[in-house]
Amino acid sequence: MILTELPRTRFATLPTPIEKAERLSEALGGPEIYVKRDDMTGRAMGGNKIRKLEYLIADALRQDADVVVTTGGPQSNCVRSTATTAKHVGLDTVAVMYGTRPDKLYGNFMMTKVLSDELVFTGVSDRSSVDRRAEEVCERLRSAGRTPYLIPRGAAISIGAVGYVNCALELMNQLMDQDIDADRLILPSGSCGTQAGLMVGAKWLQSSFRIEGILVSRPRAESIDRLVDLSRKTIETLGMDLSITEDDANTYDDYIGDGFAVPTRAGRDAFRMASKLEGLFLDPVYTSKAVAGIVDLIESGEINSDETIVYLHTGGEPLLFSLEHGMADDDFEPEKPY
Ligand SMILES: *Cc1c(COP(=O)(O)O)cnc(C)c1O
């Protein structure tokens, strides 16, 4: 077991709190709901990418890289988090983004633009267009005598997923300390690195709770393949002796709506509920859809009223300050006068 020996740059604010969502539990008629606040990992508005980057940035430094190449959309939490943490350790950042340059500065893109040393746009909306372009950018940087370190979309590679093996350990300790007997840990899943890391951690620690991902980006079959593949690679990276199969990859694909980053009505309802009842802000792309999923699983009886669940809040707050947040003015209207 080499989890503690893997190079790690400690810049996250850890452990993140675990909080009881009493009013939400009551409103939904039963199950105890806890929120693991990974929106509070720190470093320019936090979120789940910060844990992955503790290991990825350390790996970049170990390889003597002087520039990090990061990929995603202009509103990517991952690109913003990478640029923030790279700057913190003195590395340059090139952000390779799909689509065209937004003409307004808002949300994540505002922060990414300020932090990056170069912005590259692929000009097409296809998300995978950044993969090829990033390779070309790395080639160009190498020819110019630089040493680039490429972080793929979502930072979804095994070294990043290790951050969530670590989170599983942190969470298990908190649950034990607070005498919480959890049945499920539920989170939004996109590029699948977060869930893969948690799956490995839960297996390793023989957790009593199931890890369940609410899919917000990719179809189910592709997600399961990614979860199994990434978990196995993470196990290899850590030199562990564990076996992961498709049966460990629990996912729900009913809450994506019309597609990645397209807000849903149920997501807006979940956003209102979490903010009004718990003072907790959800983003429209990931966490609103995850909580909408939890609400539906409870209402449909898939989650029983006597269960205890932990919702991993993966962050994404800057998306609330994006003009594409998908909320109408009405969504912010107070429901009752005081
Ligand atoms: C990236 C992201 C996710 C998804 O994490 P993956 O590891 O890509 O599955 C969930 N929530 C937020 C806020 C994110 O930025």
The ligand as an SDF file (V2000), in Angstrom:
LIG
                    3D

 15 15  0  0  0  0  0  0  0  0999 V2000
  -16.0890   17.5330  -12.5250 C   0  0  0  0  0  0  0  0  0  0  0  0
  -17.2340   17.6370  -11.6150 C   0  0  0  0  0  0  0  0  0  0  0  0
  -17.9950   16.5110  -11.2600 C   0  0  0  0  0  0  0  0  0  0  0  0
  -17.7620   15.1580  -11.8560 C   0  0  0  0  0  0  0  0  0  0  0  0
  -16.6050   14.5390  -11.3760 O   0  0  0  0  0  0  0  0  0  0  0  0
  -15.9470   13.3910  -12.2640 P   0  0  0  0  0  0  0  0  0  0  0  0
  -14.7880   12.9520  -11.5010 O   0  0  0  0  0  0  0  0  0  0  0  0
  -15.5830   14.0510  -13.5650 O   0  0  0  0  0  0  0  0  0  0  0  0
  -16.9710   12.3370  -12.4850 O   0  0  0  0  0  0  0  0  0  0  0  0
  -19.0340   16.6680  -10.3690 C   0  0  0  0  0  0  0  0  0  0  0  0
  -19.3150   17.8670   -9.8340 N   0  0  0  0  0  0  0  0  0  0  0  0
  -18.6190   18.9860  -10.1450 C   0  0  0  0  0  0  0  0  0  0  0  0
  -19.0330   20.2640   -9.5270 C   0  0  0  0  0  0  0  0  0  0  0  0
  -17.5500   18.9090  -11.0370 C   0  0  0  0  0  0  0  0  0  0  0  0
  -16.8690   20.0140  -11.3580 O   0  0  0  0  0  0  0  0  0  0  0  0
  1  2  1  0
  2  3  1  0
  2 14  2  0
  3  4  1  0
  3 10  2  0
  4  5  1  0
  5  6  1  0
  6  7  2  0
  6  8  1  0
  6  9  1  0
 10 11  1  0
 11 12  2  0
 12 13  1  0
 12 14  1  0
 14 15  1  0
M  END
$$$$
